[in-house]
């Protein structure tokens, strides 16, 4: 098994997302990032970064 992770989205979900205004996309992204920073402990944050870098 390779490092990191994969996920797939249905085409209709991608098309639905593409219709959103850029401001709404950025707002959603900002809200998710703020939420993650509030709820994740340091260990979970380190693991997330390792996934992002493809180290695990």
NULUMMI-718152 format. One record per residue: residue in one letter; chain; x, y, z of N, C-alpha, C, O in turn. Coordinates in steps of 0.2 Angstrom, whole numbers, plus 5000, padded with zeros to 4 digits. Layout:
<rec><type>A</type><mol>A</mol><n_u>X</n_u><n_v>Y</n_v><n_w>Z</n_w><ca_u>X</ca_u><ca_v>Y</ca_v><ca_w>Z</ca_w><c_u>X</c_u><c_v>Y</c_v><c_w>Z</c_w><o_u>X</o_u><o_v>Y</o_v><o_w>Z</o_w></rec>
...
END
This chain:
<rec><type>X</type><mol>A</mol><n_u>5004</n_u><n_v>4994</n_v><n_w>5000</n_w><ca_u>5000</ca_u><ca_v>5000</ca_v><ca_w>5000</ca_w><c_u>5004</c_u><c_v>5006</c_v><c_w>5000</c_w><o_u>5010</o_u><o_v>5006</o_v><o_w>5003</o_w></rec>
<rec><type>X</type><mol>A</mol><n_u>5002</n_u><n_v>5011</n_v><n_w>4996</n_w><ca_u>5006</ca_u><ca_v>5017</ca_v><ca_w>4996</ca_w><c_u>5005</c_u><c_v>5022</c_v><c_w>5002</c_w><o_u>5002</o_u><o_v>5020</o_v><o_w>5006</o_w></rec>
<rec><type>X</type><mol>A</mol><n_u>5009</n_u><n_v>5027</n_v><n_w>5002</n_w><ca_u>5009</ca_u><ca_v>5032</ca_v><ca_w>5007</ca_w><c_u>5003</c_u><c_v>5037</c_v><c_w>5006</c_w><o_u>5001</o_u><o_v>5038</o_v><o_w>5000</o_w></rec>
<rec><type>X</type><mol>A</mol><n_u>5001</n_u><n_v>5040</n_v><n_w>5011</n_w><ca_u>4995</ca_u><ca_v>5045</ca_v><ca_w>5010</ca_w><c_u>4989</c_u><c_v>5042</c_v><c_w>5010</c_w><o_u>4988</o_u><o_v>5037</o_v><o_w>5012</o_w></rec>
<rec><type>X</type><mol>A</mol><n_u>4984</n_u><n_v>5046</n_v><n_w>5007</n_w><ca_u>4977</ca_u><ca_v>5043</ca_v><ca_w>5006</ca_w><c_u>4974</c_u><c_v>5046</c_v><c_w>5000</c_w><o_u>4976</o_u><o_v>5051</o_v><o_w>4997</o_w></rec>
<rec><type>X</type><mol>A</mol><n_u>4969</n_u><n_v>5043</n_v><n_w>4997</n_w><ca_u>4965</ca_u><ca_v>5045</ca_v><ca_w>4991</ca_w><c_u>4958</c_u><c_v>5045</c_v><c_w>4993</c_w><o_u>4955</o_u><o_v>5041</o_v><o_w>4998</o_w></rec>
<rec><type>X</type><mol>A</mol><n_u>4954</n_u><n_v>5049</n_v><n_w>4990</n_w><ca_u>4947</ca_u><ca_v>5049</ca_v><ca_w>4990</ca_w><c_u>4944</c_u><c_v>5051</c_v><c_w>4984</c_w><o_u>4947</o_u><o_v>5055</o_v><o_w>4980</o_w></rec>
<rec><type>X</type><mol>A</mol><n_u>4938</n_u><n_v>5049</n_v><n_w>4982</n_w><ca_u>4935</ca_u><ca_v>5051</ca_v><ca_w>4976</ca_w><c_u>4928</c_u><c_v>5054</c_v><c_w>4977</c_w><o_u>4925</o_u><o_v>5053</o_v><o_w>4982</o_w></rec>
<rec><type>X</type><mol>A</mol><n_u>4926</n_u><n_v>5059</n_v><n_w>4973</n_w><ca_u>4920</ca_u><ca_v>5062</ca_v><ca_w>4973</ca_w><c_u>4916</c_u><c_v>5061</c_v><c_w>4967</c_w><o_u>4919</o_u><o_v>5059</o_v><o_w>4961</o_w></rec>
<rec><type>X</type><mol>A</mol><n_u>4910</n_u><n_v>5060</n_v><n_w>4967</n_w><ca_u>4905</ca_u><ca_v>5059</ca_v><ca_w>4962</ca_w><c_u>4905</c_u><c_v>5065</c_v><c_w>4957</c_w><o_u>4906</o_u><o_v>5071</o_v><o_w>4960</o_w></rec>
<rec><type>X</type><mol>A</mol><n_u>4905</n_u><n_v>5064</n_v><n_w>4951</n_w><ca_u>4905</ca_u><ca_v>5070</ca_v><ca_w>4946</ca_w><c_u>4900</c_u><c_v>5075</c_v><c_w>4947</c_w><o_u>4901</o_u><o_v>5081</o_v><o_w>4947</o_w></rec>
<rec><type>X</type><mol>A</mol><n_u>4894</n_u><n_v>5073</n_v><n_w>4949</n_w><ca_u>4889</ca_u><ca_v>5078</ca_v><ca_w>4951</ca_w><c_u>4891</c_u><c_v>5083</c_v><c_w>4957</c_w><o_u>4889</o_u><o_v>5089</o_v><o_w>4957</o_w></rec>
<rec><type>X</type><mol>A</mol><n_u>4894</n_u><n_v>5080</n_v><n_w>4961</n_w><ca_u>4896</ca_u><ca_v>5084</ca_v><ca_w>4967</ca_w><c_u>4902</c_u><c_v>5089</c_v><c_w>4965</c_w><o_u>4902</o_u><o_v>5095</o_v><o_w>4967</o_w></rec>
<rec><type>X</type><mol>A</mol><n_u>4906</n_u><n_v>5087</n_v><n_w>4961</n_w><ca_u>4911</ca_u><ca_v>5092</ca_v><ca_w>4958</ca_w><c_u>4908</c_u><c_v>5097</c_v><c_w>4954</c_w><o_u>4910</o_u><o_v>5103</o_v><o_w>4955</o_w></rec>
<rec><type>X</type><mol>A</mol><n_u>4903</n_u><n_v>5095</n_v><n_w>4950</n_w><ca_u>4900</ca_u><ca_v>5101</ca_v><ca_w>4946</ca_w><c_u>4896</c_u><c_v>5106</c_v><c_w>4950</c_w><o_u>4896</o_u><o_v>5112</o_v><o_w>4949</o_w></rec>
<rec><type>X</type><mol>A</mol><n_u>4893</n_u><n_v>5103</n_v><n_w>4955</n_w><ca_u>4889</ca_u><ca_v>5107</ca_v><ca_w>4960</ca_w><c_u>4894</c_u><c_v>5112</c_v><c_w>4963</c_w><o_u>4892</o_u><o_v>5118</o_v><o_w>4964</o_w></rec>
<rec><type>X</type><mol>A</mol><n_u>4900</n_u><n_v>5110</n_v><n_w>4966</n_w><ca_u>4905</ca_u><ca_v>5114</ca_v><ca_w>4969</ca_w><c_u>4907</c_u><c_v>5119</c_v><c_w>4964</c_w><o_u>4909</o_u><o_v>5125</o_v><o_w>4966</o_w></rec>
<rec><type>X</type><mol>A</mol><n_u>4908</n_u><n_v>5117</n_v><n_w>4958</n_w><ca_u>4911</ca_u><ca_v>5122</ca_v><ca_w>4953</ca_w><c_u>4906</c_u><c_v>5128</c_v><c_w>4952</c_w><o_u>4909</o_u><o_v>5133</o_v><o_w>4949</o_w></rec>
<rec><type>X</type><mol>A</mol><n_u>4900</n_u><n_v>5127</n_v><n_w>4953</n_w><ca_u>4895</ca_u><ca_v>5133</ca_v><ca_w>4952</ca_w><c_u>4895</c_u><c_v>5138</c_v><c_w>4958</c_w><o_u>4893</o_u><o_v>5143</o_v><o_w>4957</o_w></rec>
<rec><type>X</type><mol>A</mol><n_u>4898</n_u><n_v>5136</n_v><n_w>4963</n_w><ca_u>4899</ca_u><ca_v>5141</ca_v><ca_w>4969</ca_w><c_u>4903</c_u><c_v>5147</c_v><c_w>4967</c_w><o_u>4908</o_u><o_v>5146</o_v><o_w>4964</o_w></rec>
<rec><type>X</type><mol>A</mol><n_u>4901</n_u><n_v>5153</n_v><n_w>4970</n_w><ca_u>4906</ca_u><ca_v>5158</ca_v><ca_w>4969</ca_w><c_u>4912</c_u><c_v>5157</c_v><c_w>4973</c_w><o_u>4912</o_u><o_v>5154</o_v><o_w>4978</o_w></rec>
<rec><type>X</type><mol>A</mol><n_u>4918</n_u><n_v>5160</n_v><n_w>4970</n_w><ca_u>4924</ca_u><ca_v>5159</ca_v><ca_w>4973</ca_w><c_u>4924</c_u><c_v>5162</c_v><c_w>4980</c_w><o_u>4928</o_u><o_v>5159</o_v><o_w>4985</o_w></rec>
<rec><type>X</type><mol>A</mol><n_u>4920</n_u><n_v>5167</n_v><n_w>4982</n_w><ca_u>4920</ca_u><ca_v>5170</ca_v><ca_w>4989</ca_w><c_u>4917</c_u><c_v>5164</c_v><c_w>4994</c_w><o_u>4920</o_u><o_v>5164</o_v><o_w>4999</o_w></rec>
<rec><type>X</type><mol>A</mol><n_u>4912</n_u><n_v>5161</n_v><n_w>4991</n_w><ca_u>4909</ca_u><ca_v>5156</ca_v><ca_w>4995</ca_w><c_u>4914</c_u><c_v>5150</c_v><c_w>4996</c_w><o_u>4914</o_u><o_v>5147</o_v><o_w>5002</o_w></rec>
<rec><type>X</type><mol>A</mol><n_u>4918</n_u><n_v>5148</n_v><n_w>4991</n_w><ca_u>4923</ca_u><ca_v>5143</ca_v><ca_w>4992</ca_w><c_u>4928</c_u><c_v>5144</c_v><c_w>4997</c_w><o_u>4930</o_u><o_v>5140</o_v><o_w>5001</o_w></rec>
<rec><type>X</type><mol>A</mol><n_u>4931</n_u><n_v>5151</n_v><n_w>4997</n_w><ca_u>4936</ca_u><ca_v>5153</ca_v><ca_w>5001</ca_w><c_u>4933</c_u><c_v>5153</c_v><c_w>5008</c_w><o_u>4936</o_u><o_v>5152</o_v><o_w>5013</o_w></rec>
<rec><type>X</type><mol>A</mol><n_u>4927</n_u><n_v>5156</n_v><n_w>5009</n_w><ca_u>4924</ca_u><ca_v>5156</ca_v><ca_w>5016</ca_w><c_u>4923</c_u><c_v>5149</c_v><c_w>5019</c_w><o_u>4925</o_u><o_v>5148</o_v><o_w>5025</o_w></rec>
<rec><type>X</type><mol>A</mol><n_u>4921</n_u><n_v>5144</n_v><n_w>5015</n_w><ca_u>4920</ca_u><ca_v>5137</ca_v><ca_w>5017</ca_w><c_u>4927</c_u><c_v>5135</c_v><c_w>5020</c_w><o_u>4928</o_u><o_v>5132</o_v><o_w>5025</o_w></rec>
<rec><type>X</type><mol>A</mol><n_u>4932</n_u><n_v>5136</n_v><n_w>5015</n_w><ca_u>4939</ca_u><ca_v>5133</ca_v><ca_w>5017</ca_w><c_u>4942</c_u><c_v>5137</c_v><c_w>5023</c_w><o_u>4944</o_u><o_v>5133</o_v><o_w>5027</o_w></rec>
<rec><type>X</type><mol>A</mol><n_u>4941</n_u><n_v>5143</n_v><n_w>5024</n_w><ca_u>4943</ca_u><ca_v>5146</ca_v><ca_w>5030</ca_w><c_u>4939</c_u><c_v>5144</c_v><c_w>5036</c_w><o_u>4943</o_u><o_v>5143</o_v><o_w>5041</o_w></rec>
<rec><type>X</type><mol>A</mol><n_u>4933</n_u><n_v>5143</n_v><n_w>5036</n_w><ca_u>4929</ca_u><ca_v>5140</ca_v><ca_w>5041</ca_w><c_u>4931</c_u><c_v>5133</c_v><c_w>5043</c_w><o_u>4932</o_u><o_v>5132</o_v><o_w>5049</o_w></rec>
<rec><type>X</type><mol>A</mol><n_u>4933</n_u><n_v>5129</n_v><n_w>5038</n_w><ca_u>4935</ca_u><ca_v>5122</ca_v><ca_w>5040</ca_w><c_u>4942</c_u><c_v>5122</c_v><c_w>5043</c_w><o_u>4943</o_u><o_v>5119</o_v><o_w>5048</o_w></rec>
<rec><type>X</type><mol>A</mol><n_u>4946</n_u><n_v>5127</n_v><n_w>5040</n_w><ca_u>4953</ca_u><ca_v>5127</ca_v><ca_w>5043</ca_w><c_u>4953</c_u><c_v>5130</c_v><c_w>5051</c_w><o_u>4957</o_u><o_v>5127</o_v><o_w>5055</o_w></rec>
<rec><type>X</type><mol>A</mol><n_u>4949</n_u><n_v>5135</n_v><n_w>5052</n_w><ca_u>4948</ca_u><ca_v>5137</ca_v><ca_w>5059</ca_w><c_u>4945</c_u><c_v>5132</c_v><c_w>5063</c_w><o_u>4948</o_u><o_v>5131</o_v><o_w>5069</o_w></rec>
<rec><type>X</type><mol>A</mol><n_u>4940</n_u><n_v>5128</n_v><n_w>5061</n_w><ca_u>4938</ca_u><ca_v>5123</ca_v><ca_w>5065</ca_w><c_u>4943</c_u><c_v>5118</c_v><c_w>5067</c_w><o_u>4944</o_u><o_v>5115</o_v><o_w>5073</o_w></rec>
<rec><type>X</type><mol>A</mol><n_u>4946</n_u><n_v>5115</n_v><n_w>5062</n_w><ca_u>4952</ca_u><ca_v>5110</ca_v><ca_w>5063</ca_w><c_u>4957</c_u><c_v>5113</c_v><c_w>5068</c_w><o_u>4959</o_u><o_v>5109</o_v><o_w>5072</o_w></rec>
<rec><type>X</type><mol>A</mol><n_u>4959</n_u><n_v>5119</n_v><n_w>5067</n_w><ca_u>4964</ca_u><ca_v>5121</ca_v><ca_w>5072</ca_w><c_u>4961</c_u><c_v>5121</c_v><c_w>5079</c_w><o_u>4965</o_u><o_v>5120</o_v><o_w>5084</o_w></rec>
<rec><type>X</type><mol>A</mol><n_u>4955</n_u><n_v>5123</n_v><n_w>5080</n_w><ca_u>4952</ca_u><ca_v>5123</ca_v><ca_w>5087</ca_w><c_u>4951</c_u><c_v>5116</c_v><c_w>5090</c_w><o_u>4952</o_u><o_v>5115</o_v><o_w>5096</o_w></rec>
<rec><type>X</type><mol>A</mol><n_u>4949</n_u><n_v>5111</n_v><n_w>5086</n_w><ca_u>4948</ca_u><ca_v>5104</ca_v><ca_w>5088</ca_w><c_u>4953</c_u><c_v>5099</c_v><c_w>5088</c_w><o_u>4953</o_u><o_v>5094</o_v><o_w>5092</o_w></rec>
<rec><type>X</type><mol>A</mol><n_u>4958</n_u><n_v>5100</n_v><n_w>5084</n_w><ca_u>4964</ca_u><ca_v>5095</ca_v><ca_w>5084</ca_w><c_u>4969</c_u><c_v>5097</c_v><c_w>5089</c_w><o_u>4971</o_u><o_v>5102</o_v><o_w>5090</o_w></rec>
<rec><type>X</type><mol>A</mol><n_u>4971</n_u><n_v>5091</n_v><n_w>5092</n_w><ca_u>4977</ca_u><ca_v>5092</ca_v><ca_w>5097</ca_w><c_u>4983</c_u><c_v>5092</c_v><c_w>5093</c_w><o_u>4983</o_u><o_v>5090</o_v><o_w>5087</o_w></rec>
<rec><type>X</type><mol>A</mol><n_u>4989</n_u><n_v>5093</n_v><n_w>5096</n_w><ca_u>4995</ca_u><ca_v>5093</ca_v><ca_w>5093</ca_w><c_u>4997</c_u><c_v>5087</c_v><c_w>5089</c_w><o_u>5000</o_u><o_v>5087</o_v><o_w>5084</o_w></rec>
<rec><type>X</type><mol>A</mol><n_u>4996</n_u><n_v>5081</n_v><n_w>5092</n_w><ca_u>4998</ca_u><ca_v>5075</ca_v><ca_w>5089</ca_w><c_u>4994</c_u><c_v>5074</c_v><c_w>5083</c_w><o_u>4997</o_u><o_v>5072</o_v><o_w>5078</o_w></rec>
<rec><type>X</type><mol>A</mol><n_u>4988</n_u><n_v>5075</n_v><n_w>5083</n_w><ca_u>4983</ca_u><ca_v>5075</ca_v><ca_w>5077</ca_w><c_u>4986</c_u><c_v>5079</c_v><c_w>5071</c_w><o_u>4986</o_u><o_v>5077</o_v><o_w>5066</o_w></rec>
<rec><type>X</type><mol>A</mol><n_u>4988</n_u><n_v>5085</n_v><n_w>5073</n_w><ca_u>4990</ca_u><ca_v>5090</ca_v><ca_w>5068</ca_w><c_u>4997</c_u><c_v>5088</c_v><c_w>5065</c_w><o_u>4998</o_u><o_v>5088</o_v><o_w>5059</o_w></rec>
<rec><type>X</type><mol>A</mol><n_u>5001</n_u><n_v>5085</n_v><n_w>5069</n_w><ca_u>5008</ca_u><ca_v>5082</ca_v><ca_w>5067</ca_w><c_u>5006</c_u><c_v>5076</c_v><c_w>5062</c_w><o_u>5009</o_u><o_v>5076</o_v><o_w>5056</o_w></rec>
<rec><type>X</type><mol>A</mol><n_u>5001</n_u><n_v>5072</n_v><n_w>5063</n_w><ca_u>5000</ca_u><ca_v>5066</ca_v><ca_w>5059</ca_w><c_u>4997</c_u><c_v>5069</c_v><c_w>5053</c_w><o_u>4998</o_u><o_v>5066</o_v><o_w>5047</o_w></rec>
<rec><type>X</type><mol>A</mol><n_u>4992</n_u><n_v>5074</n_v><n_w>5053</n_w><ca_u>4989</ca_u><ca_v>5077</ca_v><ca_w>5047</ca_w><c_u>4995</c_u><c_v>5080</c_v><c_w>5042</c_w><o_u>4995</o_u><o_v>5079</o_v><o_w>5036</o_w></rec>
<rec><type>X</type><mol>A</mol><n_u>5000</n_u><n_v>5083</n_v><n_w>5045</n_w><ca_u>5005</ca_u><ca_v>5086</ca_v><ca_w>5041</ca_w><c_u>5009</c_u><c_v>5080</c_v><c_w>5038</c_w><o_u>5012</o_u><o_v>5081</o_v><o_w>5032</o_w></rec>
<rec><type>X</type><mol>A</mol><n_u>5010</n_u><n_v>5075</n_v><n_w>5041</n_w><ca_u>5014</ca_u><ca_v>5069</ca_v><ca_w>5039</ca_w><c_u>5010</c_u><c_v>5066</c_v><c_w>5033</c_w><o_u>5013</o_u><o_v>5064</o_v><o_w>5028</o_w></rec>
<rec><type>X</type><mol>A</mol><n_u>5004</n_u><n_v>5066</n_v><n_w>5033</n_w><ca_u>4999</ca_u><ca_v>5063</ca_v><ca_w>5028</ca_w><c_u>5000</c_u><c_v>5068</c_v><c_w>5022</c_w><o_u>5001</o_u><o_v>5066</o_v><o_w>5016</o_w></rec>
<rec><type>X</type><mol>A</mol><n_u>5000</n_u><n_v>5075</n_v><n_w>5023</n_w><ca_u>5001</ca_u><ca_v>5080</ca_v><ca_w>5018</ca_w><c_u>5007</c_u><c_v>5079</c_v><c_w>5014</c_w><o_u>5008</o_u><o_v>5080</o_v><o_w>5008</o_w></rec>
<rec><type>X</type><mol>A</mol><n_u>5012</n_u><n_v>5078</n_v><n_w>5018</n_w><ca_u>5019</ca_u><ca_v>5077</ca_v><ca_w>5015</ca_w><c_u>5020</c_u><c_v>5070</c_v><c_w>5012</c_w><o_u>5026</o_u><o_v>5069</o_v><o_w>5009</o_w></rec>
<rec><type>X</type><mol>A</mol><n_u>5016</n_u><n_v>5066</n_v><n_w>5013</n_w><ca_u>5017</ca_u><ca_v>5059</ca_v><ca_w>5010</ca_w><c_u>5022</c_u><c_v>5055</c_v><c_w>5014</c_w><o_u>5024</o_u><o_v>5050</o_v><o_w>5011</o_w></rec>
<rec><type>X</type><mol>A</mol><n_u>5023</n_u><n_v>5056</n_v><n_w>5020</n_w><ca_u>5027</ca_u><ca_v>5053</ca_v><ca_w>5024</ca_w><c_u>5024</c_u><c_v>5046</c_v><c_w>5027</c_w><o_u>5028</o_u><o_v>5042</o_v><o_w>5029</o_w></rec>
<rec><type>X</type><mol>A</mol><n_u>5018</n_u><n_v>5046</n_v><n_w>5027</n_w><ca_u>5014</ca_u><ca_v>5040</ca_v><ca_w>5030</ca_w><c_u>5009</c_u><c_v>5039</c_v><c_w>5025</c_w><o_u>5005</o_u><o_v>5034</o_v><o_w>5027</o_w></rec>
END
